[in-house]
Amino acid sequence: MGEQIVTRTERACGCIPFMRDRERGIVALMILRTGGYWEFPKGKQDDGEKDEETALRELKEETGLTGALAPENPIDTAYEFERDGEKVHKEVRFFFCRVPDGSVVTLQKSEANDHVWLPLEDLMDRATYPQIKDVARRACMILAD
């Protein structure tokens, strides 16, 4: 018989940081993870932490940015992957976060190698995984209104 894979659920929250750029209009931040994939800043939720608190904490830790959560409804996504022989079901909630225009990113090098501010229409092309491409597509539709 094959080895049984245990399924575990993880909860993460993140931000879709955005600001206004003089030449390009609204731009949003994506980061290049040390694992080689592009996505929005996010991380695991600590025990007792509210979704909004997790999102803002992870944004600050990974990028050095602070901002205000925008009134737009967050975007939820979920996916599965394997880690150390264990199947993990990950649920992620992304909040929109307005950061001050001209904000400068300071990456947490243990989490990300690079970053880019992109016009909304370019987010989907930059995202690596299908679930994040879908989040980017939905974010573009919401922020473009």
C-alpha positions as CSV (number, residue, x, y, z in Angstrom):
1,M,0.0,0.0,0.0
2,G,1.1,3.6,-0.7
3,E,2.0,6.1,1.9
4,Q,-1.1,8.0,3.3
5,I,-0.8,11.7,2.8
6,V,-2.1,13.8,5.7
7,T,-4.0,16.9,4.8
8,R,-3.4,20.0,6.8
9,T,-5.1,23.4,6.4
10,E,-3.1,26.7,6.7
11,R,-4.5,30.2,6.7
12,A,-2.6,33.1,5.3
13,C,-3.5,36.7,4.6
14,G,-1.8,39.4,2.5
15,C,-2.1,42.7,0.8
16,I,-2.4,43.9,-2.7
17,P,-0.5,47.2,-2.1
18,F,-1.3,50.0,-4.5
19,M,-0.5,53.6,-5.1
20,R,-0.8,56.3,-7.7
21,D,2.1,56.8,-10.1
22,R,2.3,60.1,-12.0
23,E,3.0,58.5,-15.4
24,R,1.3,55.1,-15.1
25,G,-1.8,55.7,-13.0
26,I,-2.6,53.1,-10.3
27,V,0.2,50.6,-9.8
28,A,0.3,47.5,-7.6
29,L,3.3,45.7,-6.0
30,M,4.3,42.2,-6.7
31,I,7.3,40.4,-5.1
32,L,9.6,37.7,-6.4
33,R,9.7,35.0,-3.7
34,T,13.0,33.3,-3.0
35,G,11.4,30.2,-4.5
36,G,11.3,31.9,-7.9
37,Y,7.6,32.9,-8.2
38,W,5.8,36.2,-8.4
39,E,2.9,37.0,-6.1
40,F,1.6,39.6,-3.6
41,P,3.0,39.9,-0.1
42,K,1.3,37.4,2.3
43,G,2.1,35.1,5.2
44,K,0.7,32.7,7.8
45,Q,-1.7,33.9,10.3
46,D,-0.6,33.8,14.0
47,D,-2.9,32.3,16.6
48,G,-5.5,34.8,17.7
49,E,-4.6,37.3,15.0
50,K,-7.4,38.9,12.9
51,D,-7.1,38.7,9.1
52,E,-6.5,42.4,8.7
53,E,-3.8,42.3,11.3
54,T,-2.0,39.5,9.6
55,A,-2.2,41.2,6.2
56,L,-0.7,44.5,7.5
57,R,2.0,42.7,9.6
58,E,3.1,40.6,6.6
59,L,3.2,43.7,4.3
60,K,5.4,45.5,6.8
61,E,7.7,42.5,7.5
62,E,8.2,41.6,3.8
63,T,8.3,45.0,2.2
64,G,8.7,47.6,4.9
65,L,5.5,49.3,3.6
66,T,2.7,50.6,5.7
67,G,-0.7,51.7,4.5
68,A,-4.4,51.7,5.1
69,L,-6.7,48.8,4.1
70,A,-9.0,50.0,1.4
71,P,-12.8,49.6,1.6
72,E,-12.9,47.1,-1.3
73,N,-13.9,43.6,-0.4
74,P,-10.9,41.2,0.0
75,I,-10.2,38.5,-2.6
76,D,-10.1,34.9,-1.3
77,T,-8.3,32.1,-3.0
78,A,-7.2,28.5,-2.1
79,Y,-4.8,25.9,-3.4
80,E,-3.1,22.7,-2.4
81,F,0.6,21.7,-2.5
82,E,2.8,19.1,-0.9
83,R,5.4,20.0,1.8
84,D,7.6,17.3,3.4
85,G,5.3,14.5,2.3
86,E,2.2,16.3,3.7
87,K,-0.6,17.6,1.6
88,V,-1.4,21.2,2.6
89,H,-4.6,23.0,1.8
90,K,-3.9,26.8,1.9
91,E,-6.6,29.4,2.2
92,V,-5.5,33.0,1.5
93,R,-7.3,36.3,1.9
94,F,-5.8,39.3,0.1
95,F,-6.8,42.8,1.2
96,F,-6.4,46.0,-0.9
97,C,-3.9,48.3,0.8
98,R,-3.4,51.9,-0.2
99,V,0.2,52.9,0.4
100,P,1.5,56.5,0.2
101,D,2.5,57.6,-3.3
102,G,6.2,57.2,-3.9
103,S,6.6,54.5,-1.2
104,V,9.9,52.7,-1.2
105,V,10.1,49.0,-0.7
106,T,12.7,47.4,1.6
107,L,12.5,43.6,1.0
108,Q,12.9,41.0,3.7
109,K,15.7,39.1,1.9
110,S,14.7,35.8,3.5
111,E,11.3,36.0,1.8
112,A,11.8,37.9,-1.5
113,N,14.5,38.6,-4.0
114,D,12.9,41.4,-6.1
115,H,9.8,43.5,-6.4
116,V,8.1,45.5,-9.1
117,W,5.3,48.2,-9.2
118,L,3.1,47.3,-12.2
119,P,0.2,49.0,-13.9
120,L,-3.0,47.1,-13.2
121,E,-3.2,45.6,-16.7
122,D,0.3,43.9,-16.2
123,L,-0.4,42.1,-12.9
124,M,-1.9,39.0,-14.4
125,D,1.1,38.4,-16.8
126,R,3.6,38.8,-14.0
127,A,1.9,36.4,-11.5
128,T,3.4,32.9,-11.6
129,Y,0.7,30.6,-10.4
130,P,-2.9,30.3,-11.7
131,Q,-4.5,31.1,-8.4
132,I,-2.5,34.3,-8.1
133,K,-3.1,35.2,-11.8
134,D,-6.8,35.0,-10.9
135,V,-6.4,37.2,-7.9
136,A,-4.5,39.7,-10.1
137,R,-7.3,39.6,-12.7
138,R,-9.9,40.3,-10.1
139,A,-7.8,43.0,-8.5
140,C,-7.4,44.7,-11.8
141,M,-11.1,44.7,-12.4
142,I,-11.8,46.1,-8.9
143,L,-9.1,48.8,-8.8
144,A,-9.8,49.9,-12.4
145,D,-13.3,51.0,-11.5
